[in-house]
């Protein structure tokens, strides 16, 4: 079913810009982007709702709980892993009132980079009610902001 595909597309659209697929993101309290955990490594956690212009009545939400785990994922040629290695979970939920159906997917975080109030992560879908297992997706979040549905973030001032 295309419900989770739309959520993955919306999340993927957020990684570069919120222009085409999602016109607004409202973050719930508790979102921390670019923060540090007790070990001084990057961490991001929280939840957000995505407004998807093509399905304005749908309820699309995602939650993130990820923390940096530098040099913890050995790969071919890099037996000690990389500095951006991470662990955690991204959960995506999409409810369509028109179809009276909901879909859920979970992804395992494998990479996290933080800086200031922003965090970018990648994750591989591990569970889905649609055939998305194994698909890698990425998203960028910015902490501490919430905007009414349908409004875009105001431009940054220099």
N, CA, C and O of each residue as an XYZ file, in Angstrom:
632
protein
N       0.834     -1.187      0.000
C       0.000      0.000      0.000
C       0.873      1.243      0.000
O       1.996      1.212      0.504
N       0.389      2.295     -0.539
C       1.176      3.512     -0.734
C       1.218      4.418      0.486
O       1.888      5.450      0.450
N       0.523      4.069      1.570
C       0.519      4.941      2.737
C       1.915      5.142      3.312
O       2.356      6.277      3.493
N       2.605      4.052      3.598
C       3.952      4.186      4.155
C       4.887      4.766      3.110
O       5.836      5.466      3.462
N       4.645      4.495      1.835
C       5.467      5.089      0.781
C       5.376      6.599      0.847
O       6.384      7.288      0.688
N       4.184      7.122      1.080
C       4.017      8.574      1.190
C       4.764      9.113      2.400
O       5.362     10.187      2.335
N       4.735      8.368      3.510
C       5.463      8.803      4.705
C       6.954      8.786      4.437
O       7.657      9.735      4.786
N       7.450      7.716      3.820
C       8.871      7.662      3.505
C       9.242      8.765      2.533
O      10.315      9.357      2.653
N       8.387      9.049      1.587
C       8.654     10.139      0.649
C       8.660     11.468      1.383
O       9.507     12.320      1.115
N       7.732     11.653      2.298
C       7.688     12.903      3.058
C       8.941     13.033      3.910
O       9.534     14.110      3.972
N       9.354     11.951      4.569
C      10.561     12.010      5.387
C      11.788     12.249      4.516
O      12.677     13.015      4.887
N      11.837     11.600      3.366
C      12.972     11.803      2.474
C      13.003     13.240      1.972
O      14.078     13.820      1.819
N      11.837     13.815      1.715
C      11.778     15.204      1.281
C      12.291     16.151      2.338
O      12.821     17.212      2.010
N      12.144     15.790      3.608
C      12.612     16.654      4.680
C      14.128     16.673      4.777
O      14.698     17.603      5.347
N      14.792     15.656      4.225
C      16.237     15.603      4.374
C      16.954     16.677      3.576
O      18.055     17.082      3.950
N      16.365     17.145      2.498
C      17.029     18.184      1.729
C      16.278     19.501      1.832
O      16.894     20.549      2.025
N      14.982     19.464      1.707
C      14.157     20.648      1.908
C      12.729     20.188      2.083
O      12.383     19.066      1.714
N      11.912     21.033      2.635
C      10.530     20.644      2.868
C       9.636     21.107      1.719
O       8.422     21.212      1.898
N      10.190     21.380      0.571
C       9.439     22.013     -0.508
C       8.382     21.125     -1.152
O       7.198     21.453     -1.075
N       8.750     20.031     -1.776
C       7.820     19.319     -2.643
C       6.847     18.416     -1.905
O       5.653     18.437     -2.202
N       7.322     17.624     -0.952
C       6.446     16.609     -0.406
C       5.808     16.979      0.908
O       4.699     16.523      1.187
N       6.440     17.768      1.715
C       5.852     18.133      2.995
C       5.895     19.642      3.121
O       6.947     20.261      2.959
N       4.754     20.225      3.411
C       4.768     21.677      3.457
C       4.952     22.214      4.861
O       5.201     23.408      5.025
N       4.839     21.382      5.874
C       5.091     21.869      7.232
C       5.393     20.696      8.141
O       4.904     19.587      7.925
N       6.181     20.939      9.131
C       6.469     19.950     10.159
C       6.237     20.639     11.486
O       6.760     21.728     11.722
N       5.464     20.023     12.349
C       5.342     20.575     13.681
C       5.972     19.596     14.647
O       5.608     18.421     14.675
N       6.901     20.068     15.426
C       7.570     19.184     16.361
C       6.869     19.247     17.701
O       6.378     20.299     18.111
N       6.825     18.118     18.378
C       6.221     18.060     19.694
C       7.271     18.368     20.734
O       8.470     18.345     20.456
N       6.814     18.652     21.917
C       7.775     18.938     22.976
C       8.648     17.712     23.197
O       8.203     16.580     23.005
N       9.862     17.937     23.590
C      10.785     16.846     23.826
C      11.753     16.635     22.689
O      12.669     15.822     22.818
N      11.591     17.328     21.584
C      12.510     17.151     20.472
C      13.852     17.770     20.835
O      13.924     18.936     21.225
N      14.885     17.002     20.708
C      16.227     17.497     20.938
C      17.038     17.177     19.703
O      17.215     16.008     19.362
N      17.527     18.184     19.035
C      18.368     17.963     17.857
C      19.721     18.567     18.133
O      19.815     19.679     18.652
N      20.750     17.860     17.797
C      22.086     18.379     17.986
C      22.526     18.362     19.436
O      23.514     19.003     19.792
N      21.807     17.638     20.273
C      22.171     17.559     21.684
C      23.274     16.546     21.902
O      23.738     15.897     20.964
N      23.685     16.419     23.141
C      24.712     15.445     23.484
C      24.201     14.562     24.593
O      23.430     15.002     25.446
N      24.637     13.293     24.584
C      24.293     12.414     25.682
C      25.366     12.526     26.765
O      26.285     13.336     26.640
N      25.261     11.731     27.813
C      26.182     11.840     28.935
C      27.633     11.614     28.531
O      28.534     12.149     29.176
N      27.881     10.842     27.488
C      29.250     10.576     27.040
C      29.783     11.695     26.147
O      30.931     11.635     25.707
N      28.965     12.718     25.872
C      29.394     13.817     25.026
C      29.197     13.560     23.551
O      29.672     14.333     22.719
N      28.498     12.475     23.206
C      28.229     12.151     21.806
C      26.866     12.693     21.404
O      26.014     12.948     22.255
N      26.664     12.867     20.092
C      25.411     13.402     19.579
C      24.227     12.514     19.886
O      24.348     11.294     19.994
N      23.071     13.160     20.023
C      21.830     12.442     20.296
C      20.676     13.252     19.733
O      20.702     14.482     19.754
N      19.665     12.562     19.230
C      18.436     13.226     18.805
C      17.259     12.355     19.233
O      17.259     11.141     19.031
N      16.253     13.001     19.829
C      15.049     12.267     20.221
C      13.865     13.212     20.165
O      14.005     14.416     20.381
N      12.728     12.671     19.880
C      11.508     13.459     19.837
C      10.550     12.916     18.808
O      10.737     11.825     18.269
N       9.522     13.694     18.545
C       8.509     13.266     17.590
C       8.002     14.479     16.834
O       8.119     15.614     17.295
N       7.437     14.220     15.665
C       6.926     15.308     14.838
C       5.766     14.813     14.005
O       5.599     13.614     13.782
N       4.975     15.756     13.555
C       3.875     15.470     12.641
C       4.214     16.116     11.310
O       4.676     17.256     11.262
N       3.982     15.383     10.231
C       4.266     15.875      8.888
C       2.941     16.212      8.216
O       2.023     15.391      8.202
N       2.841     17.401      7.667
C       1.680     17.764      6.862
C       2.029     17.450      5.420
O       2.947     18.049      4.859
N       1.311     16.523      4.819
C       1.567     16.076      3.457
C       0.509     16.716      2.567
O      -0.662     16.342      2.625
N       0.905     17.653      1.766
C      -0.003     18.476      0.971
C      -1.000     17.658      0.147
O      -2.143     18.081     -0.027
N      -0.592     16.511     -0.355
C      -1.442     15.720     -1.240
C      -2.449     14.870     -0.481
O      -3.355     14.297     -1.087
N      -2.307     14.782      0.810
C      -3.263     14.075      1.667
C      -3.442     14.902      2.939
O      -3.013     14.478      4.013
N      -4.065     16.067      2.835
C      -4.089     17.005      3.956
C      -4.821     16.520      5.203
O      -4.599     17.062      6.286
N      -5.683     15.520      5.081
C      -6.421     15.033      6.243
C      -5.735     13.847      6.917
O      -6.163     13.401      7.982
N      -4.681     13.345      6.303
C      -3.971     12.199      6.869
C      -3.180     12.613      8.104
O      -2.719     13.750      8.217
N      -3.034     11.673      9.018
C      -2.236     11.883     10.223
C      -0.918     11.137     10.017
O      -0.879      9.908     10.068
N       0.152     11.883      9.785
C       1.469     11.289      9.521
C       2.412     11.754     10.616
O       2.612     12.954     10.802
N       2.980     10.822     11.326
C       3.869     11.152     12.450
C       5.121     10.286     12.393
O       5.113      9.172     11.868
N       6.192     10.834     12.950
C       7.379     10.012     13.128
C       8.023     10.357     14.448
O       7.906     11.477     14.945
N       8.702      9.383     15.006
C       9.456      9.608     16.228
C      10.876      9.112     15.992
O      11.118      8.188     15.216
N      11.801      9.755     16.685
C      13.219      9.426     16.546
C      13.822      9.294     17.929
O      13.558     10.115     18.807
N      14.615      8.284     18.124
C      15.436      8.141     19.326
C      16.760      7.556     18.850
O      16.871      6.351     18.622
N      17.760      8.415     18.702
C      19.043      7.978     18.156
C      20.183      8.585     18.952
O      20.097      9.717     19.429
N      21.246      7.817     19.087
C      22.440      8.340     19.753
C      23.687      7.871     19.026
O      23.746      6.763     18.493
N      24.664      8.733     19.020
C      25.928      8.411     18.365
C      26.607      7.256     19.079
O      26.549      7.147     20.304
N      27.249      6.395     18.302
C      28.018      5.270     18.825
C      29.267      5.163     17.947
O      29.415      4.208     17.184
N      30.173      6.156     18.059
C      31.326      6.221     17.154
C      32.135      4.928     17.101
O      32.369      4.279     18.121
N      32.548      4.578     15.910
C      33.421      3.427     15.661
C      32.842      2.121     16.211
O      33.569      1.308     16.783
N      31.535      1.924     16.038
C      30.885      0.733     16.584
C      30.342     -0.218     15.519
O      29.847     -1.293     15.854
N      30.428      0.161     14.236
C      29.884     -0.673     13.164
C      30.984     -1.010     12.156
O      31.142     -0.308     11.156
N      31.731     -2.058     12.406
C      32.785     -2.420     11.455
C      32.215     -2.725     10.074
O      31.194     -3.402      9.946
N      32.882     -2.221      9.054
C      32.509     -2.502      7.673
C      33.768     -2.888      6.910
O      34.886     -2.661      7.373
N      33.573     -3.465      5.754
C      34.701     -3.875      4.939
C      35.638     -2.691      4.706
O      35.205     -1.632      4.250
N      36.896     -2.868      5.014
C      37.898     -1.821      4.833
C      38.016     -0.879      6.019
O      38.997     -0.145      6.132
N      37.030     -0.891      6.901
C      37.056     -0.057      8.102
C      36.690     -0.926      9.307
O      35.558     -0.878      9.790
N      37.649     -1.717      9.790
C      37.341     -2.685     10.847
C      36.880     -2.057     12.159
O      36.297     -2.747     12.996
N      37.130     -0.766     12.356
C      36.716     -0.112     13.603
C      35.479      0.760     13.406
O      35.025      1.402     14.353
N      34.927      0.794     12.192
C      33.744      1.595     11.931
C      34.094      3.031     11.592
O      35.227      3.337     11.221
N      33.109      3.911     11.724
C      33.292      5.313     11.360
C      32.825      6.225     12.499
O      32.067      5.787     13.364
N      33.268      7.482     12.508
C      32.892      8.381     13.596
C      31.404      8.730     13.623
O      30.904      9.150     14.666
N      30.688      8.572     12.525
C      29.259      8.908     12.486
C      28.360      7.705     12.790
O      27.139      7.816     12.677
N      28.931      6.565     13.172
C      28.117      5.398     13.517
C      27.141      5.754     14.632
O      27.452      6.551     15.517
N      25.951      5.148     14.575
C      24.917      5.454     15.566
C      23.999      4.260     15.755
O      24.022      3.296     14.990
N      23.193      4.358     16.800
C      22.183      3.343     17.093
C      20.887      4.059     17.446
O      20.900      5.186     17.942
N      19.779      3.397     17.188
C      18.498      3.976     17.559
C      17.395      3.521     16.641
O      17.571      2.617     15.826
N      16.232      4.174     16.789
C      15.038      3.776     16.055
C      14.287      4.991     15.522
O      14.191      6.023     16.187
N      13.765      4.850     14.325
C      12.822      5.809     13.760
C      11.524      5.033     13.557
O      11.528      3.954     12.966
N      10.418      5.581     14.045
C       9.107      4.964     13.858
C       8.253      5.920     13.039
O       8.184      7.113     13.336
N       7.607      5.396     12.011
C       6.757      6.193     11.133
C       5.352      5.613     11.193
O       5.163      4.400     11.098
N       4.364      6.499     11.354
C       2.975      6.076     11.417
C       2.158      6.948     10.468
O       2.336      8.166     10.435
N       1.271      6.335      9.704
C       0.454      7.068      8.739
C      -0.973      6.534      8.806
O      -1.221      5.361      8.528
N      -1.914      7.413      9.180
C      -3.327      7.063      9.226
C      -4.057      7.816      8.124
O      -3.912      9.032      7.997
N      -4.839      7.098      7.328
C      -5.649      7.700      6.269
C      -7.117      7.578      6.658
O      -7.677      6.483      6.604
N      -7.759      8.698      7.054
C      -9.179      8.611      7.405
C     -10.049      8.266      6.195
O     -11.098      7.638      6.340
N      -9.621      8.670      5.023
C     -10.373      8.378      3.799
C     -10.462      6.868      3.566
O     -11.513      6.346      3.195
N      -9.340      6.178      3.791
C      -9.297      4.728      3.580
C      -9.549      3.951      4.861
O      -9.666      2.725      4.843
N      -9.632      4.681      5.985
C      -9.814      4.059      7.304
C      -8.748      2.996      7.557
O      -9.033      1.903      8.046
N      -7.502      3.356      7.206
C      -6.377      2.436      7.379
C      -5.176      3.175      7.949
O      -4.979      4.367      7.717
N      -4.393      2.432      8.696
C      -3.145      2.968      9.212
C      -2.006      2.034      8.864
O      -2.200      0.831      8.694
N      -0.834      2.595      8.762
C       0.367      1.816      8.482
C       1.467      2.289      9.414
O       1.492      3.442      9.845
N       2.369      1.379      9.712
C       3.470      1.675     10.618
C       4.736      1.044     10.061
O       4.700     -0.039      9.476
N       5.856      1.734     10.249
C       7.151      1.183      9.848
C       8.174      1.573     10.902
O       8.053      2.617     11.543
N       9.170      0.738     11.074
C      10.282      1.024     11.980
C      11.576      0.896     11.203
O      11.705      0.059     10.309
N      12.529      1.742     11.558
C      13.835      1.712     10.901
C      14.923      1.791     11.961
O      14.758      2.439     12.995
N      16.028      1.127     11.690
C      17.171      1.095     12.597
C      18.196      2.142     12.165
O      18.695      2.107     11.040
N      18.503      3.068     13.065
C      19.450      4.145     12.776
C      20.854      3.574     12.661
O      21.268      2.769     13.495
N      21.592      3.988     11.626
C      22.962      3.518     11.459
C      23.982      4.655     11.376
O      25.185      4.413     11.477
N      23.510      5.897     11.193
C      24.433      7.024     11.052
C      23.770      8.271     11.631
O      22.576      8.493     11.429
N      24.543      9.082     12.351
C      24.019     10.308     12.949
C      25.106     11.369     12.969
O      26.226     11.126     13.418
N      24.754     12.550     12.474
C      25.655     13.702     12.517
C      24.858     14.848     13.130
O      23.749     15.146     12.686
N      25.422     15.489     14.147
C      24.735     16.598     14.805
C      25.591     17.850     14.751
O      26.816     17.783     14.646
N      24.929     18.984     14.825
C      25.628     20.262     14.880
C      24.642     21.360     15.221
O      23.635     21.530     14.535
N      24.924     22.103     16.273
C      24.005     23.157     16.688
C      22.654     22.567     17.035
O      22.562     21.634     17.833
N      21.601     23.112     16.433
C      20.254     22.614     16.713
C      19.750     21.657     15.638
O      18.549     21.405     15.549
N      20.662     21.116     14.813
C      20.270     20.223     13.724
C      20.912     18.852     13.869
O      21.992     18.702     14.439
N      20.218     17.868     13.339
C      20.755     16.506     13.298
C      20.309     15.855     11.996
O      19.164     16.010     11.574
N      21.217     15.130     11.369
C      20.904     14.370     10.160
C      21.219     12.916     10.448
O      22.273     12.597     10.997
N      20.302     12.035     10.075
C      20.529     10.620     10.336
C      20.059      9.793      9.160
O      19.251     10.233      8.343
N      20.585      8.583      9.096
C      20.100      7.611      8.121
C      19.675      6.366      8.889
O      20.191      6.072      9.967
N      18.724      5.645      8.306
C      18.193      4.450      8.956
C      17.720      3.474      7.886
O      17.357      3.875      6.780
N      17.728      2.201      8.226
C      17.291      1.144      7.317
C      15.984      0.565      7.863
O      15.909      0.202      9.036
N      14.955      0.478      7.013
C      13.656     -0.044      7.430
C      13.799     -1.511      7.808
O      14.258     -2.333      7.015
N      13.393     -1.822      9.043
C      13.510     -3.189      9.547
C      12.162     -3.884      9.665
O      12.084     -5.109      9.573
N      11.091     -3.101      9.871
C       9.733     -3.654      9.961
C       8.786     -2.704      9.256
O       8.872     -1.487      9.418
N       7.884     -3.269      8.474
C       6.911     -2.442      7.772
C       5.713     -3.290      7.401
O       5.843     -4.480      7.116
N       4.553     -2.671      7.406
C       3.351     -3.358      6.963
C       3.257     -3.358      5.439
O       2.369     -3.988      4.865
N       4.163     -2.658      4.800
C       4.282     -2.634      3.350
C       5.674     -3.180      3.003
O       6.504     -3.306      3.903
N       5.957     -3.503      1.756
C       7.242     -4.131      1.407
C       8.409     -3.140      1.324
O       8.947     -2.897      0.243
N       8.790     -2.576      2.457
C       9.886     -1.608      2.468
C      11.096     -2.077      3.262
O      12.051     -1.313      3.408
N      11.097     -3.309      3.784
C      12.247     -3.791      4.538
C      13.508     -3.654      3.713
O      13.529     -3.976      2.525
N      14.567     -3.170      4.360
C      15.858     -3.045      3.702
C      16.088     -1.710      3.021
O      17.218     -1.410      2.635
N      15.048     -0.897      2.860
C      15.212      0.417      2.222
C      15.866      1.374      3.202
O      15.481      1.452      4.368
N      16.857      2.097      2.714
C      17.536      3.090      3.535
C      16.892      4.449      3.303
O      16.596      4.821      2.167
N      16.679      5.182      4.379
C      16.095      6.514      4.285
C      16.868      7.458      5.188
O      17.569      7.017      6.099
N      16.745      8.721      4.946
C      17.436      9.698      5.771
C      16.537     10.867      6.068
O      15.595     11.140      5.324
N      16.817     11.559      7.149
C      16.070     12.750      7.459
C      16.914     13.702      8.293
O      17.847     13.304      8.990
N      16.555     14.954      8.194
C      17.208     15.994      8.975
C      16.155     16.638      9.851
O      15.061     16.952      9.382
N      16.474     16.835     11.111
C      15.550     17.485     12.036
C      16.229     18.694     12.659
O      17.450     18.755     12.800
N      15.406     19.633     13.016
C      15.893     20.840     13.682
C      15.084     20.997     14.947
O      13.855     21.018     14.884
N      15.717     21.106     16.071
C      15.028     21.100     17.348
C      14.478     22.445     17.769
O      14.922     23.504     17.327
N      13.480     22.355     18.652
C      12.960     23.534     19.302
C      12.022     24.388     18.495
O      11.746     25.518     18.896
N      11.509     23.906     17.367
C      10.618     24.724     16.554
C       9.291     24.015     16.344
O       9.244     22.795     16.188
N       8.228     24.782     16.343
C       6.910     24.252     16.065
C       6.140     25.300     15.281
O       6.097     26.466     15.674
N       5.538     24.894     14.181
C       4.810     25.817     13.318
C       3.420     25.281     13.062
O       3.235     24.072     12.930
N       2.425     26.176     12.990
C       1.061     25.734     12.714
C       0.977     24.998     11.384
O       1.739     25.275     10.457
N       0.058     24.073     11.304
C      -0.126     23.285     10.084
C      -0.334     24.206      8.886
O      -1.117     25.154      8.943
N       0.378     23.912      7.806
C       0.237     24.677      6.590
C       1.179     25.865      6.471
O       1.233     26.490      5.411
N       1.921     26.197      7.517
C       2.858     27.311      7.456
C       4.275     26.774      7.368
O       4.605     25.759      7.981
N       5.088     27.447      6.618
C       6.505     27.083      6.502
C       7.319     27.852      7.522
O       6.909     28.910      7.999
N       8.462     27.312      7.843
C       9.387     27.977      8.758
C       9.780     29.327      8.161
O      10.090     29.404      6.973
N       9.773     30.392      8.967
C      10.201     31.689      8.426
C      11.675     31.648      8.048
O      12.439     30.875      8.625
N      12.084     32.471      7.083
C      13.490     32.472      6.671
C      14.392     32.909      7.811
O      14.008     33.717      8.656
N      15.606     32.354      7.816
C      16.601     32.739      8.835
C      17.062     34.147      8.592
O      17.212     34.582      7.451
N      17.283     34.852      9.665
C      17.877     36.195      9.524
C      19.384     36.057      9.689
O      19.855     35.209     10.447
N      20.129     36.881      8.989
C      21.597     36.782      9.028
C      22.149     37.372     10.288
O      23.363     37.374     10.488
